[in-house]
């Protein structure tokens, strides 16, 4: 849903790199994008690569107030 601020394993900040990754990965190889963003640890790469944006699917089930 929402990308975590920090990597669960090492604690590096990764949330600031996610938007650039998402935009650039449409045209470029994910490996090259992660290298250029400075995401070198495999635990941080896992956090970014395994992120799934499904907020649009979940928001339709939001309970409306009275």
N, CA, C and O atoms as CSV, one atom per row, in Angstrom:
chain,resi,resn,atom,element,x,y,z
A,1,UNK,N,N,0.831,-1.181,0.000
A,1,UNK,CA,C,0.000,0.000,0.000
A,1,UNK,C,C,0.878,1.249,0.000
A,1,UNK,O,O,0.959,1.950,-1.008
A,2,UNK,N,N,1.522,1.522,1.099
A,2,UNK,CA,C,2.393,2.682,1.202
A,2,UNK,C,C,3.806,2.153,1.446
A,2,UNK,O,O,4.023,1.316,2.321
A,3,UNK,N,N,4.741,2.640,0.678
A,3,UNK,CA,C,6.117,2.157,0.813
A,3,UNK,C,C,6.637,2.516,2.206
A,3,UNK,O,O,6.444,3.640,2.671
A,4,UNK,N,N,7.285,1.577,2.860
A,4,UNK,CA,C,7.861,1.869,4.174
A,4,UNK,C,C,8.951,2.945,4.075
A,4,UNK,O,O,9.655,3.038,3.070
A,5,UNK,N,N,9.075,3.737,5.110
A,5,UNK,CA,C,10.075,4.807,5.132
A,5,UNK,C,C,11.485,4.221,5.132
A,5,UNK,O,O,12.369,4.697,4.420
A,6,UNK,N,N,11.677,3.190,5.934
A,6,UNK,CA,C,12.989,2.566,6.067
A,6,UNK,C,C,12.922,1.086,5.725
A,6,UNK,O,O,11.872,0.452,5.833
A,7,UNK,N,N,14.054,0.555,5.315
A,7,UNK,CA,C,14.177,-0.876,5.049
A,7,UNK,C,C,13.997,-1.627,6.363
A,7,UNK,O,O,14.549,-1.230,7.389
A,8,UNK,N,N,13.233,-2.701,6.334
A,8,UNK,CA,C,12.988,-3.474,7.546
A,8,UNK,C,C,14.255,-4.140,8.072
A,8,UNK,O,O,14.389,-4.335,9.280
A,9,UNK,N,N,15.176,-4.488,7.194
A,9,UNK,CA,C,16.371,-5.220,7.604
A,9,UNK,C,C,17.501,-4.330,8.096
A,9,UNK,O,O,18.039,-4.547,9.182
A,10,UNK,N,N,17.862,-3.325,7.297
A,10,UNK,CA,C,19.048,-2.538,7.633
A,10,UNK,C,C,18.744,-1.132,8.152
A,10,UNK,O,O,19.612,-0.496,8.750
A,11,UNK,N,N,17.537,-0.647,7.932
A,11,UNK,CA,C,17.166,0.667,8.436
A,11,UNK,C,C,17.485,1.830,7.518
A,11,UNK,O,O,17.307,2.983,7.913
A,12,UNK,N,N,17.951,1.568,6.303
A,12,UNK,CA,C,18.237,2.662,5.367
A,12,UNK,C,C,16.943,3.306,4.885
A,12,UNK,O,O,15.919,2.637,4.745
A,13,UNK,N,N,16.997,4.596,4.636
A,13,UNK,CA,C,15.832,5.310,4.129
A,13,UNK,C,C,15.643,4.946,2.659
A,13,UNK,O,O,16.566,5.096,1.859
A,14,UNK,N,N,14.447,4.466,2.301
A,14,UNK,CA,C,14.184,4.056,0.921
A,14,UNK,C,C,12.964,4.740,0.316
A,14,UNK,O,O,12.790,4.715,-0.902
A,15,UNK,N,N,12.126,5.344,1.130
A,15,UNK,CA,C,10.871,5.911,0.629
A,15,UNK,C,C,11.098,7.064,-0.341
A,15,UNK,O,O,10.289,7.282,-1.243
A,16,UNK,N,N,12.181,7.798,-0.165
A,16,UNK,CA,C,12.436,8.945,-1.030
A,16,UNK,C,C,12.856,8.537,-2.440
A,16,UNK,O,O,12.830,9.360,-3.356
A,17,UNK,N,N,13.235,7.298,-2.616
A,17,UNK,CA,C,13.689,6.823,-3.924
A,17,UNK,C,C,12.580,6.125,-4.718
A,17,UNK,O,O,12.741,5.870,-5.912
A,18,UNK,N,N,11.469,5.818,-4.071
A,18,UNK,CA,C,10.442,4.993,-4.700
A,18,UNK,C,C,9.748,5.690,-5.873
A,18,UNK,O,O,9.521,5.060,-6.905
A,19,UNK,N,N,9.414,6.952,-5.741
A,19,UNK,CA,C,8.711,7.662,-6.824
A,19,UNK,C,C,9.566,7.741,-8.087
A,19,UNK,O,O,9.068,7.518,-9.190
A,20,UNK,N,N,10.844,8.055,-7.928
A,20,UNK,CA,C,11.742,8.097,-9.082
A,20,UNK,C,C,11.863,6.715,-9.705
A,20,UNK,O,O,11.861,6.578,-10.929
A,21,UNK,N,N,11.968,5.692,-8.865
A,21,UNK,CA,C,12.055,4.328,-9.366
A,21,UNK,C,C,10.815,3.975,-10.178
A,21,UNK,O,O,10.925,3.416,-11.269
A,22,UNK,N,N,9.660,4.294,-9.661
A,22,UNK,CA,C,8.398,3.960,-10.313
A,22,UNK,C,C,8.274,4.638,-11.687
A,22,UNK,O,O,7.779,4.035,-12.639
A,23,UNK,N,N,8.722,5.876,-11.777
A,23,UNK,CA,C,8.652,6.596,-13.049
A,23,UNK,C,C,9.659,6.071,-14.061
A,23,UNK,O,O,9.339,5.894,-15.236
A,24,UNK,N,N,10.874,5.825,-13.596
A,24,UNK,CA,C,11.949,5.440,-14.517
A,24,UNK,C,C,11.889,3.993,-14.959
A,24,UNK,O,O,12.395,3.658,-16.030
A,25,UNK,N,N,11.278,3.119,-14.153
A,25,UNK,CA,C,11.282,1.697,-14.465
A,25,UNK,C,C,10.387,1.382,-15.666
A,25,UNK,O,O,10.503,0.306,-16.253
A,26,UNK,N,N,9.512,2.293,-16.032
A,26,UNK,CA,C,8.670,2.091,-17.212
A,26,UNK,C,C,9.494,2.090,-18.491
A,26,UNK,O,O,9.134,1.428,-19.465
A,27,UNK,N,N,10.604,2.833,-18.491
A,27,UNK,CA,C,11.424,2.969,-19.693
A,27,UNK,C,C,12.792,2.306,-19.574
A,27,UNK,O,O,13.435,2.026,-20.586
A,28,UNK,N,N,13.240,2.054,-18.345
A,28,UNK,CA,C,14.585,1.540,-18.131
A,28,UNK,C,C,14.554,0.200,-17.407
A,28,UNK,O,O,13.522,-0.225,-16.886
A,29,UNK,N,N,15.702,-0.448,-17.389
A,29,UNK,CA,C,15.872,-1.707,-16.673
A,29,UNK,C,C,15.880,-1.432,-15.165
A,29,UNK,O,O,16.587,-0.530,-14.714
A,30,UNK,N,N,15.111,-2.190,-14.381
A,30,UNK,CA,C,15.068,-1.950,-12.931
A,30,UNK,C,C,16.435,-2.016,-12.256
A,30,UNK,O,O,16.694,-1.264,-11.316
A,31,UNK,N,N,17.302,-2.897,-12.716
A,31,UNK,CA,C,18.642,-3.005,-12.121
A,31,UNK,C,C,19.424,-1.710,-12.296
A,31,UNK,O,O,20.060,-1.233,-11.356
A,32,UNK,N,N,19.379,-1.148,-13.486
A,32,UNK,CA,C,20.100,0.094,-13.743
A,32,UNK,C,C,19.511,1.261,-12.955
A,32,UNK,O,O,20.248,2.121,-12.474
A,33,UNK,N,N,18.198,1.292,-12.824
A,33,UNK,CA,C,17.550,2.363,-12.065
A,33,UNK,C,C,17.953,2.291,-10.596
A,33,UNK,O,O,18.293,3.311,-9.997
A,34,UNK,N,N,17.917,1.099,-10.015
A,34,UNK,CA,C,18.304,0.953,-8.617
A,34,UNK,C,C,19.773,1.295,-8.405
A,34,UNK,O,O,20.124,1.903,-7.394
A,35,UNK,N,N,20.634,0.915,-9.339
A,35,UNK,CA,C,22.053,1.264,-9.244
A,35,UNK,C,C,22.247,2.774,-9.270
A,35,UNK,O,O,23.021,3.317,-8.481
A,36,UNK,N,N,21.543,3.458,-10.181
A,36,UNK,CA,C,21.717,4.903,-10.299
A,36,UNK,C,C,21.125,5.655,-9.106
A,36,UNK,O,O,21.576,6.754,-8.784
A,37,UNK,N,N,20.125,5.076,-8.454
A,37,UNK,CA,C,19.540,5.710,-7.268
A,37,UNK,C,C,20.354,5.446,-6.012
A,37,UNK,O,O,20.089,6.036,-4.964
A,38,UNK,N,N,21.347,4.561,-6.108
A,38,UNK,CA,C,22.206,4.272,-4.971
A,38,UNK,C,C,21.646,3.219,-4.031
A,38,UNK,O,O,22.051,3.144,-2.871
A,39,UNK,N,N,20.723,2.408,-4.515
A,39,UNK,CA,C,20.168,1.322,-3.697
A,39,UNK,C,C,21.023,0.094,-3.971
A,39,UNK,O,O,20.795,-0.617,-4.950
A,40,UNK,N,N,21.994,-0.156,-3.122
A,40,UNK,CA,C,22.975,-1.204,-3.365
A,40,UNK,C,C,22.717,-2.482,-2.578
A,40,UNK,O,O,23.047,-3.570,-3.049
A,41,UNK,N,N,22.149,-2.372,-1.418
A,41,UNK,CA,C,21.910,-3.558,-0.582
A,41,UNK,C,C,20.728,-4.348,-1.115
A,41,UNK,O,O,19.731,-3.775,-1.555
A,42,UNK,N,N,20.846,-5.655,-1.071
A,42,UNK,CA,C,19.784,-6.490,-1.621
A,42,UNK,C,C,18.517,-6.422,-0.764
A,42,UNK,O,O,17.418,-6.645,-1.273
A,43,UNK,N,N,18.656,-6.119,0.527
A,43,UNK,CA,C,17.460,-6.005,1.361
A,43,UNK,C,C,16.651,-4.770,0.964
A,43,UNK,O,O,15.421,-4.815,0.946
A,44,UNK,N,N,17.329,-3.678,0.649
A,44,UNK,CA,C,16.641,-2.456,0.214
A,44,UNK,C,C,16.040,-2.641,-1.176
A,44,UNK,O,O,14.941,-2.155,-1.447
A,45,UNK,N,N,16.739,-3.329,-2.043
A,45,UNK,CA,C,16.212,-3.622,-3.379
A,45,UNK,C,C,14.935,-4.444,-3.270
A,45,UNK,O,O,13.974,-4.222,-4.006
A,46,UNK,N,N,14.938,-5.390,-2.348
A,46,UNK,CA,C,13.758,-6.234,-2.133
A,46,UNK,C,C,12.568,-5.386,-1.710
A,46,UNK,O,O,11.447,-5.605,-2.170
A,47,UNK,N,N,12.812,-4.419,-0.833
A,47,UNK,CA,C,11.730,-3.574,-0.341
A,47,UNK,C,C,11.097,-2.783,-1.480
A,47,UNK,O,O,9.875,-2.650,-1.537
A,48,UNK,N,N,11.910,-2.261,-2.378
A,48,UNK,CA,C,11.386,-1.455,-3.482
A,48,UNK,C,C,10.762,-2.331,-4.558
A,48,UNK,O,O,9.680,-2.019,-5.058
A,49,UNK,N,N,11.424,-3.415,-4.920
A,49,UNK,CA,C,10.928,-4.275,-5.996
A,49,UNK,C,C,9.648,-5.013,-5.622
A,49,UNK,O,O,8.819,-5.278,-6.492
A,50,UNK,N,N,9.474,-5.346,-4.364
A,50,UNK,CA,C,8.309,-6.125,-3.966
A,50,UNK,C,C,7.111,-5.263,-3.579
A,50,UNK,O,O,6.060,-5.792,-3.218
A,51,UNK,N,N,7.259,-3.947,-3.652
A,51,UNK,CA,C,6.166,-3.043,-3.313
A,51,UNK,C,C,5.059,-3.132,-4.363
A,51,UNK,O,O,5.335,-3.064,-5.560
A,52,UNK,N,N,3.828,-3.281,-3.928
A,52,UNK,CA,C,2.674,-3.343,-4.825
A,52,UNK,C,C,1.738,-2.200,-4.479
A,52,UNK,O,O,1.343,-2.044,-3.323
A,53,UNK,N,N,1.383,-1.403,-5.475
A,53,UNK,CA,C,0.445,-0.308,-5.268
A,53,UNK,C,C,-0.970,-0.800,-5.543
A,53,UNK,O,O,-1.377,-0.949,-6.695
A,54,UNK,N,N,-1.705,-1.048,-4.479
A,54,UNK,CA,C,-3.085,-1.443,-4.675
A,54,UNK,C,C,-4.028,-0.580,-3.850
A,54,UNK,O,O,-5.113,-1.024,-3.476
A,55,UNK,N,N,-3.618,0.646,-3.566
A,55,UNK,CA,C,-4.449,1.562,-2.804
A,55,UNK,C,C,-5.737,1.890,-3.564
A,55,UNK,O,O,-6.790,2.073,-2.953
A,56,UNK,N,N,-5.653,1.965,-4.901
A,56,UNK,CA,C,-6.854,2.266,-5.682
A,56,UNK,C,C,-7.890,1.154,-5.578
A,56,UNK,O,O,-9.091,1.416,-5.639
A,57,UNK,N,N,-7.440,-0.069,-5.424
A,57,UNK,CA,C,-8.365,-1.190,-5.270
A,57,UNK,C,C,-8.969,-1.221,-3.871
A,57,UNK,O,O,-10.131,-1.595,-3.710
A,58,UNK,N,N,-8.206,-0.835,-2.867
A,58,UNK,CA,C,-8.674,-0.894,-1.491
A,58,UNK,C,C,-9.570,0.292,-1.153
A,58,UNK,O,O,-10.497,0.155,-0.356
A,59,UNK,N,N,-9.310,1.437,-1.741
A,59,UNK,CA,C,-10.047,2.651,-1.396
A,59,UNK,C,C,-11.539,2.529,-1.707
A,59,UNK,O,O,-12.352,3.207,-1.078
A,60,UNK,N,N,-11.902,1.702,-2.640
A,60,UNK,CA,C,-13.325,1.543,-2.963
A,60,UNK,C,C,-14.102,0.871,-1.835
A,60,UNK,O,O,-15.329,0.954,-1.802
A,61,UNK,N,N,-13.414,0.211,-0.919
A,61,UNK,CA,C,-14.057,-0.427,0.223
A,61,UNK,C,C,-14.060,0.435,1.467
A,61,UNK,O,O,-14.488,0.001,2.536
A,62,UNK,N,N,-13.577,1.668,1.319
A,62,UNK,CA,C,-13.549,2.581,2.465
A,62,UNK,C,C,-14.967,2.854,2.928
A,62,UNK,O,O,-15.865,3.109,2.125
A,63,UNK,N,N,-15.149,2.796,4.221
A,63,UNK,CA,C,-16.463,3.021,4.796
A,63,UNK,C,C,-16.777,4.492,4.793
A,63,UNK,O,O,-15.988,5.300,5.285
A,64,UNK,N,N,-17.903,4.848,4.254
A,64,UNK,CA,C,-18.312,6.241,4.218
A,64,UNK,C,C,-18.933,6.631,5.561
A,64,UNK,O,O,-19.645,5.840,6.180
A,65,UNK,N,N,-18.657,7.844,5.995
A,65,UNK,CA,C,-19.189,8.333,7.273
A,65,UNK,C,C,-20.684,8.616,7.181
A,65,UNK,O,O,-21.244,8.650,6.085
A,66,UNK,N,N,-21.336,8.822,8.335
A,66,UNK,CA,C,-22.793,9.076,8.340
A,66,UNK,C,C,-23.187,10.390,7.753
A,66,UNK,O,O,-24.374,10.712,7.703
